Amino acid sequence: MALEDPVLLPDGTKVAKGTPRANVTWNRWFHTIANALQGSASAANAGQVSGTVNNGSGAALTVKRANVVVAASQANASLVALVAGKKIRVLAAKADSGSTATSFTFRSKPAGTGTDIAGPFTNPSDGTSDFNYNPQGWFETVAGEALTVTTGTGASTTFLIDYIEA
C-alpha cells in the first residue's frame, strides 16, 4: 500500500491524507492556537503589547499618560510628578498651542531649579509638535526628578505625554 501525499495546513503542518477527519480538525485547531500564542509571546517580548513596554530584562513596564494644559510664560510647570528612584522616560508626546506661536522646553526638576532635557521647541500659531512613539524614548528625567515644562510668551499649550517610569 503506497503512502499518499500529506495534506498541508495553512501553517505548514503536514497531516497524512488517511488521518480521520476529527484528527485533522484537532490538528488545525491546535496549530492555530499555538501560532496565535507564539505571536502574542513574541509581541510581549518585543514590548509591543498595548499599555506595556519591555524594559530589556523581561519585565513589562506600564505605559502611563498625562494630559496637562500649561499657560504661557510658565517656569517649571509640572507635567509628571517625580517617582522616587525612577526616571520619567517620554515615549511619545504632543504639544498643541493656541492662537499665538509659543515656545517650550522640557525639563528635569529636582526640589530646586530644573535642567533642560529637550528643546526649546516652537509651535506656530494654532500649531502642534508631535513626538511619535519611540520605544527607546525621546528624553528622560534624572532618577527621582519630575518632568516639567517651561513655556514662552504666546498661548496656552496642551501637552499629551505617554511615558514609563524606568
C-alpha positions in Angstrom: 0.0 0.0 0.0 1.6 3.3 -1.1 1.6 6.3 1.2 -0.4 9.3 -0.1 0.9 12.8 -0.1 0.1 14.6 3.1 -2.4 17.5 3.4 -0.6 20.8 4.0 -2.3 23.0 6.5 -2.1 26.8 6.2 0.5 27.0 9.0 2.8 24.5 7.2 1.7 21.4 9.3 1.6 18.2 7.3 -1.2 15.8 8.0 -1.5 12.4 6.4 -4.5 12.2 4.0 -5.7 9.0 5.6 -6.0 10.7 9.0 -9.5 10.6 10.3 -11.4 14.0 9.8 -11.6 14.6 13.6 -7.8 14.5 13.9 -7.4 16.9 11.0 -9.8 19.4 12.8 -7.9 18.9 16.0 -4.5 19.5 14.3 -5.8 22.7 12.7 -7.2 24.0 16.0 -4.1 23.1 17.9 -1.7 24.7 15.4 -3.9 27.8 15.0 -3.9 28.3 18.8 -0.2 27.5 19.1 0.7 30.1 16.4 -1.5 32.7 18.0 0.1 32.2 21.4 3.6 32.3 19.8 2.7 35.6 18.1 1.4 37.1 21.4 4.5 36.0 23.3 6.7 37.5 20.6 4.8 40.8 20.7 5.0 40.9 24.5 8.8 40.1 24.5 9.3 42.9 21.9 7.3 45.4 24.1 4.5 45.7 21.6 1.6 44.9 23.8 -0.7 47.9 24.2 -0.1 49.5 27.6 3.2 47.9 28.4 6.9 48.2 27.3 9.5 45.6 27.9 12.5 47.0 29.9 15.0 44.7 28.2 15.3 42.4 31.3 11.9 40.8 30.6 9.8 43.0 32.9 6.8 44.8 31.5 6.6 48.5 32.4 3.1 50.1 32.3 2.8 53.0 29.8 1.2 55.9 31.6 -0.4 59.0 30.2 -0.6 62.7 31.2 -2.8 65.4 29.7 -1.8 68.9 31.0 -2.7 72.4 29.9 0.0 74.9 30.6 -0.4 78.7 30.4 2.1 80.9 28.5 5.1 82.2 30.4 5.3 79.4 33.0 8.6 78.2 34.5 8.8 74.5 35.5 5.1 73.7 35.2 4.5 70.1 36.3 3.7 67.5 33.6 4.6 64.3 35.6 5.3 64.1 39.3 8.6 62.7 40.5 8.8 59.0 41.4 11.5 58.1 44.0 14.4 56.3 42.3 12.7 56.3 38.9 13.3 58.2 35.6 10.4 59.5 33.7 11.1 58.4 30.1 8.9 60.0 27.5 7.9 57.6 24.7 5.5 59.9 22.8 4.3 63.4 23.2 2.2 66.1 21.5 2.2 69.8 22.2 -0.8 71.8 20.8 -0.6 75.5 21.0 -3.4 78.1 20.8 -3.8 81.1 18.6 -0.3 82.5 19.2 3.1 81.0 18.4 4.5 79.5 21.7 7.9 78.0 22.6 8.5 75.3 25.3 11.4 73.4 26.8 11.0 70.0 28.7 12.9 69.9 32.0 14.0 67.5 34.7 13.3 69.1 38.0 14.5 68.2 41.5 13.5 70.2 44.5 15.4 73.2 43.2 16.0 74.6 39.7 15.2 72.4 36.8 17.6 71.3 34.0 16.7 71.5 30.3 16.5 68.0 28.8 14.8 68.7 25.4 14.1 71.8 23.4 13.5 74.6 23.0 10.8 73.9 20.5 8.4 76.4 18.9 4.9 75.8 17.8 3.4 78.1 15.2 0.1 79.8 15.8 -2.6 77.0 16.2 0.2 74.5 15.6 1.5 71.3 17.1 4.7 69.5 17.8 4.4 65.7 17.5 6.9 63.3 19.1 5.6 60.0 17.6 6.1 56.7 19.5 9.7 55.9 20.1 10.3 52.7 22.0 13.7 53.9 23.3 12.1 57.2 24.4 12.7 60.8 23.3 14.1 62.0 26.5 14.1 61.2 30.2 14.4 62.9 33.6 17.1 62.3 36.1 16.1 59.4 38.5 13.8 60.8 41.3 13.1 64.1 39.4 9.8 65.4 38.0 9.1 66.1 34.3 8.3 69.8 33.9 8.0 72.3 31.1 8.8 75.9 30.7 6.7 77.9 28.2 7.5 81.2 26.5 5.1 84.0 25.8 2.3 83.2 23.5 -0.7 81.0 24.2 -1.6 78.1 26.5 -0.3 74.8 25.3 -1.9 71.3 25.8 0.7 68.6 26.4 -0.2 64.9 25.9 2.5 62.7 27.2 3.0 58.8 27.1 5.7 57.8 29.5 7.1 55.0 31.6 8.8 55.0 35.0 12.2 53.4 34.4 
